[in-house]
């Protein structure tokens, strides 16, 4: 298994997010769990829903250790929003690397391997 530097993982993951957002126009189901996972990771959210047609996101985010509130917001540019949620902490980097492996994304590639 090849190990990459954090900056390489982040760059590849952002590239993959871009690919997934482009492809989600035709096949939402392929990447919906990835997109929800990014939002859950960044906001410590639960019950994330993305309405791709209406460009909205609904999520339950924590307001305290045991309380959540539901937020709804418009998201015209999903790729830009998801890319802005990318963090460089160890837990996030492990998630990104796992996601790249799960989707068989080859570093430096512009397409997903089937």
Secondary structure, 3 states (H helix, E strand, C coil): CCCCCHHHHHHHHHHHHHHHHHHCCCCHHHHHHHHHHHHHHHHCCEEEEEECCCCEEEEEEECCCCCEEEEEEECCCHHHHHHHCCCCCHHHHHHHHHHHHHCCCCCCCCCCCC
